[in-house]
Amino acid sequence: MLLPDKVSQGLKPEWFAEGKTIRVVDAFVVDLMFNACGETYDSLLPHAVTIDFEGVPIRTLNLEGLLKTKKSAREKDMLDRLILERAILEMGKR
C-alpha cells in the first residue's frame, strides 16, 4: 500500500528540529521516530537491511535492531521483546 500523493505536505519543518516522533496518519499510520529507547539512526544503522516488499525495496531494521527499540517498560514493548527474542532464537537454529 502506498501513501497518497503529497501526504507529507502537512508536515512542518520545525517538527523535525524538535526531534520528537512525528505521526503521519492516512490510509495507515507511519511514525517518524528520531529516538527509540535511547537508540538513534546512527546507533541502529548497523542493523539496517533492505527487503523486497512486492517489488518495492524497503529499508528497515533486522530483528536485533528492532529488539533494541523495544527496551522500555511499556507492556506492548515487553510483549514485542518476547516475540523478537523468540524469532532471533529460531533464526539461530537454522
C-alpha positions, 0 to 999 in steps of 0.5 A: 500500500502506498501513501497518497500523493503529497501526504507529507505536505502537512508536515512542518519543518520545525517538527523535525528540529524538535526531534520528537516522533512525528505521526503521519496518519492516512490510509495507515499510520507511519511514525517518524521516530528520531529516538527509540529507547535511547537508540538513534539512526546512527546507533541502529544503522548497523542493523539496517537491511533492505527487503523486497516488499512486492517489488518495492525495496524497503529499508528497515531494521533486522530483528536485533535492531528492532529488539533494541527499540523495544527496551522500555517498560511499556507492556506492548514493548515487553510483549514485542521483546518476547516475540523478537527474542523468540524469532532471533532464537529460531533464526539461530537454529537454522 
